[in-house]
């Protein structure tokens, strides 16, 4: 079996440039704030950092939910939608679990989007970012 060509793999990386810039913003917030704050603090800090870096975003947008094509009264609110196409969901927990991943999958489905970044500011010694693609 031939080794996979790194260049071809990178070509198929969904929203590579945007993801790179978002990761940079996340790590800048972590570098400045460190570990131990509540999600709301990181939400506000990341919002300021995205603005500083001129990354387009909507904070806590409402995503409509449907059941058999009928709109529900309930809705979802991910932490961010960046570039109009990437969900960014923030956590401040020791470890990311499957329920957090499922939450991002549901946001992607509700928003009809393809990529989510699950960010954990609660991990020490560095924030973690999981890419979740639909």
N, C-alpha and C positions, 0 to 999 in steps of 0.2 A: 504494500500500500504506500502511495506517495505521500510525503508530508504536505500538509495544507499550506498553500501560498498565503503568507501574511498579508500581502498587498491585496489579494482578492478578498480575503476575510474583511479587511478594513473597508473595502469598497461597499460591502453589504451591511455595514454597521449603520443601523437606522438613526438618522439625525445626528451623525457623528460630531459635526462642528458645534451644534447647539448643545449637545450633551456635554461636550468638553467645557464650554463656557459656563454651563450651569454647575458642573462639578467644581470649577474654579471658584465660583461665588459661594458655594456651600463650604468649601475648605477655608475660604477667607473668613466666613462667619465663625467657623470653629476655631480658627487660629486666634481670632480676636476674643471670643467669648469662652471657649473651652467647654468642658462637660459640666452638667449639673443643674442647668436651668430647665424650666418648664417649656413645653412646646410653644406656648404663646410668645415667649421671649424670642425663641429662634425664628418663629414666624415673622415677627416684627423686624428682627435683624436682617433676615434674608430678604424681606421686602425692600429694606433700605439698600442692601447690597445689589440687588437686581436693578434697582433704580440707578444706583451709582455707575453700574457697568452697562447701562443702556440696554438691558435685556428686557424685551417686551413680555409683560405678564399681566394676568388678572388674578387678584387675590381673592380666594374663597368664592369662586363663581358658583352659581346655582346650576346644577345639572338636573334636568327633568328626568323622572323615572316613569316607565310605562309597564303595564301588565296587559298582555294581549292587545296591544295597540291602544289601550286606554290610559290616559295620563293619570298618575297618582298624585295625591296631595303632598306626599313625602318627596323630598329631593335630597340629593347628595351635594356636599360642598367640599371638594378637595382643597388643599391648602393653596395651590397655585395651578394655573395653566399657563405655561410659558411658550412663547412663539406661536401661540394659538394651536399647538399640537402636542405638547408634552405635559403630562400631569406630574407635579412634584408634590409628594406627600411627606410631611415631616413627622418624625417620632422622636421622643427623648426617653428611650427605654434601654435597659441593659442589653437586651438581645431582640432582634426582629423575629417575629414568629409568623406562622402560616396565616393567622387571622389578619395580620397587617398586609401580607401579600394579597390575600383575597380581597381586601378593601381596595387596593390599587386596581386589581383586575376588574372589580365592579365599577370603579370610576372610569376606567377605559371603556368598558361596555356602555355605560350611561352617556359618556361624552363622545362615543364613536371615534375614539382616538387609538393610536397604535402603540404609544410608548409612555411608560410611567417610570419615574425615578422615586424610589422609596429611600428617604434620607433618615438616618438615625444619628442625632446629635448626642445621644446618651451613651454611646460607646466610647470607651477610653482605651488607648490614647489618641484615637483619631475617629472622626465621623465616618460612617460607612454609607455607601450608596449602592443600592441594588437596582439594576435595570430590569424592568418587567415589560416584556413586549407581548402584544396581543397576536 
